[in-house]
Amino acid sequence: MSEAAQTLDGWYALHDLRTIDWQAWNSASSDEQEAALAEIAKLYAEWEAVETRKEGSFAFYSVIGQKADFVLMHLRETLEELNEIENAFNRSSFARFTRKAYSYVSVVELSNYMGTPGVDPMQVPEIVARLKPTLPKSKHICFYPMNKKRDLQDNWYMLPMEERKTLMRSHGMIGRGYAGKVKQIISGSVGFDDWEWGVTLFADDALQFKKLVYEMRFDEVSARYGEFGSFFVGNLLNGEALARLLRG
Ligand code: 76R
């Protein structure tokens, strides 16, 4: 049996993707629309307050294309809190103008492939901060789930630790080339959701997503072992931007 990588696990993550029910929205009175927007603004203020207290974080983006209309990503200490956020949203009068599109449950993860032997990572402030990150309010988000392959010839989980370390170093070096341009949050979802990881990227220049993901496709970790789910790409939203999206 090959040795499992040790993971450091941080905040739990929920990606909640919804579509807007335009028929319901367009047939609502302007009072009903106002009330719904006021409720979402109140929830937004609560999410911001939690983020300021460093007890969690959130990202709110529109989604381009027909897979969804917007994504709410939340990070919290516990799954109970994530569940409550989801329920509070569903109870709001805004929720009746939305439909569920997709969701993803995971936990922010760092693995020990690149760790320094003899150093307790939990004593390194930068590492601890990366496990409980404040999500950047970049102009764009890109989210997709992925697996590492378990085929007979190409089985990531049968590779010896040393070989995986070497491969992950090459992966990390490509990633580092995008420092300052793309911020990535890797969250583990084995046991929680249908894929093994969620990949969430933030950037002000959306083209950098394409460049990074494309460059990684040529790296062995992705070229040989990567399997990918649906990709979602979006633009930054807040209360006012949502009102503009809905009312034009
Ligand atoms: O965490 C670290 O910075 C250390 C190096 C590192 C690890 C261990 C790292 C760096 N990643 C790690 C783990 Mn990554 N990453 C992805 C994707 O589309 C694709 O082909 C893959 C999706 C991207 C875009 C990306 C970006 N990474 C992982 C893991 C877990 C592997 C395991 O445990 O088996 C996955 C699934 C994964 C996938 N990675 C980086 C990046 C970037 C931009 C970096 C550089 C970070 C930096 O140095 O600032």
Boltz pocket constraint, residues with backbone or C-beta under 6 A from the ligand:
constraints:
  - pocket:
      binder: B
      contacts: [[A, 5], [A, 110], [A, 111], [A, 112], [A, 113], [A, 114], [A, 146], [A, 148], [A, 168], [A, 171], [A, 172], [A, 174], [A, 175], [A, 176], [A, 178], [A, 179], [A, 182], [A, 184], [A, 186], [A, 197], [A, 199], [A, 212], [A, 213], [A, 216], [A, 217], [A, 222], [A, 226]]
      max_distance: 6.0
